[in-house]
Amino acid sequence: MTLALAPQEIPARPFRIRGRVWIVLSAVIAALMLLPVLALIWQAARGSAGLWSHLAANVLPHALSQTAILLAGVGVLVAVIGTTMAWLVTAYDFRGRRVLEWALLLPLAVPTYIVAYAYLDMLHPIGPVQSAIRAVLGYDSPRDFRLPDIRNMAGAIILLSLVLYPYVYLPTRAMFMTQAANLVEVSRTLGTGRAQVFRRVALPLARPAIAVGMSLALMETLNDIGASEFLGVRSLTISIYTTWVTRSDLPGAAQISLAMILLVVLLVSLERWARRRQRFSVSAQRSRSFEPRRLSGGAGLAALAVGLAPVLLGFVFPALFLASEAWRRFRFAGLSDTLVTEAANTFILSASATLAVLLCGLVVAYAARLRPKRDMLALQRIASLGYAMPGTVLALGILIISAGLDRWIDQTARQVLGVSTGLLIIGSGAALGYAYLARFLAISVGSIEAGFSRIPRSYDHAARALGSGATGAMWRVHLPLSRGAMAAAGLLVFVDCMKELSATLLLRPLNFETLSTHLYAEAARGTYEDAALAALAIVLVGILPVVMLARVGRRD
């Protein structure tokens, strides 16, 4: 009797004990993600009351108004472009539609600051566009004819929207594709035209997807530092950066960061409030996608032209300009050793951060699977907190922590060993890796959790019955079955690390440059063409996740 029960009872206790280790590690990771916010609160509290009044009177009003206008403009424009493009490729069939379905995702490959730099150079008074227009019109000098300057709020809104509209296009198109044909057909039998079907049926049902896409686009707008700065918009992000770097006022930067966190919380709350009553369900057994209307002749060409406009403006024109400038620079000066070093720095840093993000994401996602309760859900949300925070705010919180640890380590080493360690954490790049981990952990957790959700719970029970503990079950069962999800997460994180600018500017070690910081420095000096090779390299790597998204969309 005892021998028969032993194989089932013995593994039970080790499984529970090892499972607790995963939960403890998940709690530690969540605490690390929460530390930057606590550090900001602590640093802001150290500022004097006079500093608060100065910021409230002279800095925050202008920065808040600029940020509000920028967010409102980008929100409206990305919603219009993304929703229109999603309905165009879903409700109509025309020549080139299948290419357009994935081509509309291409602007995601280009960071906002690269598009801004490219257009600043293309539309410069002596740049190729205005020079060609003057040649056609017969003018000889920019004094005789020049286009309006794009370095203003309107230019920033348009350029940011041309890059960020895919955040709305992707979920909205998925929502349109899942809407049942019978809903559309019933509305058509009641005498409703296709335009009215879109306005009264499809658009209300797609409102949650539009709201989610808009919130993501607005988060990216808040995170932007390069495009806003060089287009002349003094947003909250720019105010944080200049307050710390230019004025060396850390408490003031922390206080502006807290105001920015409140703005992020307000955006998320508004997004959830806007779709609080949005509920709908469709029978999966009887639903079918409605057939798109065939367009031919002039109507088909017009639809293709409308669909190509955001692709050309948001990706093709900047990419072709960068390729042209990169080729000219390569023929003139070749591939410099400095650029090779910066590319190596970018690759090593991004690869190391990606590995850390995947490992921590695996811990958090697996701990939530072992204990699917509210406390683990709370830990998971805390661990994903950094993705909702702009990179500048997150970097500032990590800077406070890293500087304090560096001072403590240096003082301890002086007292015990009689040597100075200097800026050990910041100087080694560990602080920058911490920022990447906090910023992109949510991508890893979400992707790995999605992979785990496809693994039946019976596999866990079978592994436990065969004598495997929690770690053994993860190693032998969950990890092999979720390799695809982890690979997708790793690709997304790697590309995002390569493109990240705001956190890299604040936390990179001295004399350590990446492709993004090299591009920023050249743009600050006004020599955009010298950074064309670096910009083109970032764009080419950024195309990889877009290709992956397009393949997934076609397969689905």
C-alpha positions in Angstrom: 0.0 0.0 0.0 2.7 2.4 1.0 4.9 1.5 -2.0 2.0 2.2 -4.4 1.3 5.7 -3.0 4.9 6.8 -2.7 5.6 7.8 -6.3 2.6 10.1 -6.3 3.2 11.7 -2.9 6.9 12.3 -2.9 7.1 14.9 -5.7 4.3 17.0 -4.2 6.4 18.8 -1.6 9.4 19.6 -3.8 7.0 20.9 -6.5 5.4 23.3 -3.9 8.8 24.4 -2.6 10.3 25.1 -5.9 7.2 26.8 -7.0 7.6 29.3 -4.2 11.1 30.1 -5.5 9.6 31.2 -8.8 7.0 33.3 -7.0 9.7 34.9 -4.8 11.8 35.7 -7.8 8.7 37.3 -9.5 8.1 39.4 -6.5 11.8 40.6 -6.5 11.5 41.5 -10.2 8.3 43.4 -9.6 10.0 45.3 -6.7 12.9 46.3 -9.0 10.4 47.6 -11.5 8.6 49.7 -8.8 11.9 51.2 -7.4 12.3 53.9 -10.1 8.9 55.3 -9.3 9.6 55.3 -5.6 13.0 57.0 -6.2 11.3 59.7 -8.2 8.9 60.4 -5.4 11.7 60.5 -2.9 13.8 62.8 -5.0 10.9 65.1 -5.8 10.1 65.4 -2.0 13.6 66.7 -1.5 12.9 69.7 -3.6 12.0 72.9 -1.8 8.6 74.5 -1.8 10.1 77.4 -3.8 11.1 75.0 -6.5 7.6 73.6 -6.8 6.2 77.2 -7.2 8.8 78.1 -9.8 8.0 75.0 -11.8 4.3 75.6 -11.5 4.6 79.2 -12.6 7.3 79.0 -15.4 7.8 75.5 -16.6 4.8 73.3 -16.3 2.1 75.5 -17.9 3.9 75.9 -21.2 5.1 72.2 -21.2 1.7 70.9 -20.3 0.0 73.0 -22.9 2.4 72.0 -25.6 2.1 68.3 -24.6 -1.7 68.5 -24.5 -1.9 70.1 -28.0 0.6 67.5 -29.3 -1.3 64.6 -27.8 -4.7 65.9 -29.0 -3.4 66.4 -32.6 -1.6 63.1 -32.8 -4.6 61.2 -31.2 -7.1 62.6 -33.7 -4.8 62.1 -36.8 -3.7 58.5 -36.0 -7.3 57.6 -35.3 -8.5 59.0 -38.6 -5.6 57.5 -40.7 -5.5 54.2 -38.9 -9.3 53.6 -39.0 -9.6 54.8 -42.6 -6.8 52.5 -43.8 -8.2 49.5 -41.8 -11.7 49.9 -43.4 -10.2 50.5 -46.9 -8.3 47.2 -47.0 -11.1 45.3 -45.2 -14.3 46.5 -46.9 -12.9 46.9 -50.5 -11.0 44.7 -52.9 -8.8 46.4 -55.5 -5.6 45.8 -57.4 -2.7 46.0 -54.9 -4.8 45.5 -51.8 -2.9 42.5 -50.6 0.4 44.3 -50.8 -1.1 47.3 -49.1 -2.4 45.2 -46.1 1.2 44.6 -44.9 2.8 47.7 -46.4 0.7 49.9 -44.1 2.7 48.5 -41.2 6.1 49.6 -42.6 6.2 53.0 -40.8 6.5 51.0 -37.5 10.1 50.2 -38.7 11.2 53.8 -38.6 11.6 55.6 -35.2 9.9 59.0 -35.0 13.2 60.8 -34.5 14.6 59.3 -37.8 11.6 60.4 -39.7 11.9 63.9 -38.3 15.6 64.1 -39.1 15.0 62.9 -42.7 12.2 65.4 -43.4 14.2 68.2 -41.8 17.0 67.5 -44.3 14.7 66.8 -47.3 12.5 69.9 -46.7 15.4 72.3 -45.9 15.4 75.5 -48.0 18.5 74.2 -49.9 17.4 70.5 -49.6 16.3 68.4 -52.6 12.6 69.0 -52.4 12.6 72.8 -52.4 15.5 73.0 -54.8 13.6 70.8 -57.3 10.4 73.0 -56.9 12.4 76.2 -57.4 14.0 74.7 -60.6 10.6 73.8 -62.0 9.1 77.3 -61.2 12.2 79.1 -62.4 13.4 80.6 -59.1 17.2 80.9 -58.4 17.4 81.5 -54.6 15.6 80.4 -51.4 14.9 84.1 -50.9 12.6 84.1 -53.9 10.6 81.0 -52.9 10.6 78.7 -49.9 8.1 76.3 -48.3 6.8 76.9 -44.8 9.1 75.6 -42.1 8.0 72.2 -40.6 9.7 73.0 -37.3 6.5 73.8 -35.5 3.6 72.1 -33.7 1.7 71.3 -36.9 4.8 69.7 -38.4 5.4 67.6 -35.3 1.8 66.4 -35.2 1.8 65.4 -38.9 5.2 63.6 -38.8 4.5 61.7 -35.6 1.1 60.7 -36.9 2.5 59.3 -40.1 4.8 57.0 -38.1 2.4 56.0 -35.3 -0.9 55.4 -37.2 -0.1 51.6 -37.5 -0.9 51.3 -33.7 -4.5 52.1 -34.6 -4.5 50.3 -38.0 -3.4 46.9 -36.7 -6.1 46.3 -34.0 -8.8 48.1 -35.9 -8.3 46.0 -39.0 -8.4 42.9 -36.8 -11.7 44.0 -35.3 -13.2 44.8 -38.7 -12.2 41.4 -40.0 -13.8 39.6 -37.1 -17.1 41.4 -37.4 -19.8 39.0 -38.7 -21.2 39.4 -42.2 -24.8 39.0 -41.0 -24.5 42.3 -39.1 -23.5 44.1 -42.3 -26.0 42.3 -44.4 -28.9 43.0 -42.1 -28.0 46.7 -42.1 -27.8 46.7 -45.9 -31.3 45.0 -46.2 -32.7 47.9 -44.1 -31.6 50.3 -46.8 -28.3 51.5 -45.3 -25.5 52.4 -47.7 -21.9 51.2 -47.2 -20.8 54.5 -45.8 -23.7 54.3 -43.2 -22.7 50.7 -42.4 -19.2 52.0 -41.6 -20.5 54.9 -39.4 -23.4 53.2 -37.7 -22.3 49.5 -37.4 -18.6 48.9 -38.0 -17.2 52.0 -36.3 -19.0 51.6 -33.0 -18.0 48.0 -32.8 -14.4 48.9 -33.5 -14.3 51.6 -30.8 -12.4 49.5 -28.2 -9.7 48.6 -30.7 -9.4 52.3 -31.8 -9.1 53.4 -28.2 -6.4 50.9 -27.4 -4.4 51.8 -30.5 -4.7 55.5 -29.8 -3.5 55.0 -26.2 -0.4 53.1 -27.5 0.3 55.9 -30.0 0.0 58.6 -27.4 2.4 56.7 -25.1 4.9 56.7 -27.9 4.3 60.4 -28.4 5.0 61.0 -24.8 8.2 58.9 -24.9 9.5 60.8 -28.0 12.4 63.1 -27.3 14.3 63.5 -30.6 11.5 64.4 -33.0 9.8 66.8 -30.6 13.0 68.6 -29.8 14.1 69.2 -33.4 10.7 70.1 -34.5 10.5 72.9 -31.9 7.9 71.4 -29.5 8.9 71.8 -25.9 7.0 68.9 -24.4 7.2 67.5 -20.8 9.8 65.0 -22.0 12.0 67.8 -23.3 11.5 69.8 -20.1 12.7 66.8 -18.0 15.8 66.3 -20.1 16.8 70.0 -20.2 16.1 70.4 -16.5 18.4 67.6 -15.5 21.1 67.8 -18.3 21.3 71.6 -18.9 20.4 73.0 -15.4 21.6 70.0 -13.3 18.4 70.2 -11.3 17.6 66.6 -10.4 14.8 67.4 -7.9 13.1 69.7 -10.5 13.4 67.0 -13.2 11.9 64.5 -10.7 9.0 66.7 -10.0 8.2 67.2 -13.7 8.5 63.4 -14.1 5.8 62.9 -11.5 3.5 65.3 -13.4 4.2 63.3 -16.5 3.3 60.0 -14.7 0.0 61.6 -13.6 -0.6 62.4 -17.3 0.1 58.8 -18.3 -2.3 57.5 -15.6 -4.9 60.0 -16.9 -4.5 58.8 -20.4 -4.9 55.1 -19.4 -7.9 56.0 -17.2 -9.6 57.9 -20.1 -9.0 55.1 -22.5 -10.7 52.6 -20.1 -13.5 55.0 -19.3 -14.2 55.6 -23.0 -14.9 51.9 -23.6 -16.3 51.0 -20.2 -19.7 50.1 -21.7 -18.5 48.6 -24.9 -19.7 45.0 -25.0 -20.6 42.8 -28.0 -20.5 39.2 -28.8 -20.8 37.2 -32.0 -21.6 33.6 -32.4 -18.3 31.9 -33.5 -20.2 29.0 -35.1 -22.4 31.1 -37.4 -20.3 34.2 -38.0 -18.3 34.8 -41.2 -16.4 37.7 -42.5 -18.2 39.8 -45.0 -17.0 39.9 -48.6 -15.2 43.1 -49.6 -16.7 45.1 -52.4 -14.7 44.9 -55.7 -13.4 48.2 -57.1 -12.1 48.5 -60.6 -11.0 51.2 -63.0 -10.7 54.7 -61.6 -12.3 53.7 -58.2 -9.7 51.0 -57.7 -6.8 53.3 -58.6 -8.1 56.0 -56.3 -8.4 53.5 -53.4 -4.8 52.4 -54.1 -3.6 56.0 -54.1 -5.3 56.8 -50.8 -3.8 53.6 -49.3 -0.3 54.3 -50.6 -0.2 57.9 -49.3 0.7 57.1 -45.6 3.1 54.4 -46.7 5.0 56.7 -49.0 5.1 59.6 -46.6 5.7 57.6 -43.4 8.2 55.1 -44.8 9.2 55.0 -48.5 10.3 58.7 -48.9 12.4 58.8 -45.6 13.9 55.4 -46.3 14.9 56.2 -49.9 16.4 59.5 -48.7 18.4 57.8 -46.0 19.6 55.1 -48.5 20.7 57.8 -50.9 22.5 59.9 -48.3 24.1 56.7 -46.8 25.4 55.7 -50.2 26.8 59.1 -50.8 28.5 59.2 -47.4 29.8 55.6 -47.9 31.3 56.5 -51.3 32.9 59.6 -49.9 34.3 58.4 -46.6 33.7 54.6 -46.5 32.6 52.9 -43.3 34.3 54.7 -40.4 35.8 52.8 -37.5 33.6 54.9 -35.2 30.4 53.7 -36.8 31.5 50.1 -36.6 32.3 50.6 -32.9 28.9 52.2 -32.3 27.1 49.4 -34.2 29.0 46.8 -32.1 28.0 48.7 -28.9 24.4 48.7 -30.0 24.3 45.0 -30.8 26.1 43.9 -27.6 23.9 46.2 -25.4 20.7 45.2 -27.1 21.5 41.5 -27.1 22.4 41.5 -23.4 19.3 43.5 -22.5 17.1 41.1 -24.6 18.5 38.1 -22.8 17.8 39.6 -19.4 14.3 40.7 -20.4 13.5 37.2 -21.7 14.7 35.5 -18.5 12.8 37.9 -16.2 9.7 37.7 -18.4 9.9 33.9 -18.2 10.1 34.1 -14.4 7.1 36.4 -14.1 4.9 34.6 -16.6 5.7 31.1 -15.2 5.1 32.3 -11.6 1.7 33.6 -12.7 1.0 30.2 -14.2 2.0 28.3 -11.1 -0.2 30.6 -8.9 -3.1 32.0 -11.0 -4.5 34.3 -8.3 -5.0 38.0 -7.8 -1.8 38.6 -5.9 0.3 37.2 -8.8 -1.8 39.3 -11.3 -0.9 42.3 -9.2 2.8 41.4 -9.3 2.6 40.9 -13.1 1.0 44.3 -13.6 3.7 45.9 -11.4 6.4 44.1 -13.4 4.9 45.5 -16.6 4.7 49.1 -15.2 7.8 50.4 -17.0 6.2 50.0 -20.5 3.6 52.7 -19.6 6.3 55.1 -18.4 8.2 57.3 -20.9 11.8 56.4 -21.3 13.0 59.7 -19.9 11.0 59.4 -16.7 12.1 55.8 -16.2 15.7 56.7 -16.8 15.6 59.5 -14.3 14.3 57.2 -11.6 17.0 54.6 -12.4 19.6 57.4 -12.4 18.7 58.3 -8.9 19.0 54.7 -7.7 22.2 54.0 -9.6 23.9 57.2 -8.4 23.0 56.4 -4.8 24.4 52.9 -5.1 27.6 54.1 -6.8 28.2 56.5 -4.0 27.6 53.8 -1.3 29.9 51.3 -3.1 32.6 53.9 -3.6 32.5 55.0 0.1 32.5 51.4 1.3 35.5 50.5 -1.0 37.4 53.5 0.2 36.9 52.6 3.9 37.5 48.8 3.5 40.0 48.5 0.6 41.3 52.0 0.4 40.4 52.3 -3.4 37.8 54.2 -5.3 35.4 52.3 -7.5 34.0 55.4 -9.2 30.8 55.2 -11.2 30.6 51.4 -11.1 27.0 50.9 -12.1 26.5 53.8 -14.4 30.0 53.5 -15.9 29.6 49.8 -16.7 26.3 50.2 -18.5 24.4 48.3 -15.9 22.1 51.2 -15.3 21.2 51.4 -19.0 20.5 47.6 -19.0 18.2 48.1 -16.0 16.4 50.8 -17.9 15.9 48.5 -21.0 14.7 45.7 -18.6 12.1 47.9 -17.0 11.0 49.5 -20.2 10.4 46.3 -22.3 9.7 43.6 -19.7 6.0 43.9 -20.5 6.6 42.8 -24.1 8.4 39.6 -22.8 5.8 38.9 -20.2 2.9 39.3 -22.5 4.3 37.2 -25.3 5.5 34.3 -23.1 2.2 34.3 -21.2 0.4 34.0 -24.5 2.6 31.1 -25.4 1.9 29.4 -22.0 -1.9 29.9 -22.5 -1.8 27.4 -25.4 -0.3 24.7 -23.2 -3.1 22.7 -21.4 -3.0 22.5 -17.7 -3.0 18.7 -17.9 0.6 18.9 -19.1 1.5 20.4 -15.7 -0.3 17.7 -13.8 1.3 15.0 -16.0 4.8 16.3 -15.3 4.1 16.5 -11.6 2.8 12.9 -11.6 5.9 11.7 -13.3 8.1 13.2 -10.6 9.1 16.6 -12.1 9.2 19.7 -9.9 8.2 23.2 -11.0 11.6 23.9 -12.6 11.7 20.5 -14.3 8.3 20.9 -15.7 9.2 24.4 -17.0 12.4 23.1 -18.5 11.0 19.9 -20.1 7.5 21.0 -21.0 6.8 24.7 -21.1 10.0 26.1 -22.5 10.1 23.8 -25.6 6.4 24.4 -26.3 6.8 28.2 -26.1 10.0 28.7 -28.0 8.1 30.5 -30.8 6.6 33.0 -28.4 9.9 33.7 -26.8 11.6 34.1 -30.2 9.0 36.7 -31.2 9.3 38.5 -27.9 13.1 38.5 -28.2 12.9 40.0 -31.7 10.6 42.8 -30.6 12.7 43.6 -27.6 15.9 43.6 -29.5 14.6 46.1 -32.1 13.1 48.3 -29.4 16.4 48.4 -27.5 18.2 49.4 -30.7 15.7 52.2 -31.3 15.4 53.5 -27.7 16.8 57.0 -27.5 15.6 58.9 -24.4 16.8 56.4 -21.8 20.1 55.8 -23.7 20.9 59.5 -23.7 20.5 59.8 -20.0 22.2 56.6 -18.8 24.9 55.7 -21.3 28.4 55.5 -19.9 30.9 58.2 -20.8 32.4 57.9 -24.3 29.9 55.2 -25.1 27.8 55.8 -28.2 25.1 53.7 -29.9 23.6 54.2 -33.3 20.7 56.2 -31.9 22.8 58.5 -29.8 25.2 59.0 -32.7 22.2 60.0 -34.9 21.0 62.4 -32.2 24.4 64.1 -31.8 24.7 64.6 -35.6 21.2 66.0 -35.8 22.0 68.4 -32.9 24.9 69.7 -34.9 22.8 70.0 -38.0 24.8 67.4 -40.0 22.0 65.0 -40.6 23.7 63.4 -43.7 26.6 62.2 -41.5 24.2 60.0 -39.5 22.5 58.5 -42.6 24.3 55.2 -42.3 23.4 54.8 -38.6 19.7 55.8 -39.4 19.5 53.3 -42.3 20.9 50.5 -40.1 18.2 51.1 -37.5 15.5 51.2 -40.1 16.7 47.9 -41.8 16.7 46.1 -38.4 13.3 47.7 -37.5 11.8 46.0 -40.6 12.2 42.6 -39.1 9.3 42.7 -36.6 7.1 44.4 -39.3 7.7 41.4 -41.5 6.9 39.1 -38.6 3.6 40.9 -38.0 2.7 40.8 -41.6 3.3 37.0 -41.8 1.2 36.5 -38.7 -1.5 38.6 -40.1 -1.6 36.7 -43.4 -1.6 33.3 -41.6 -4.5 34.4 -39.3 
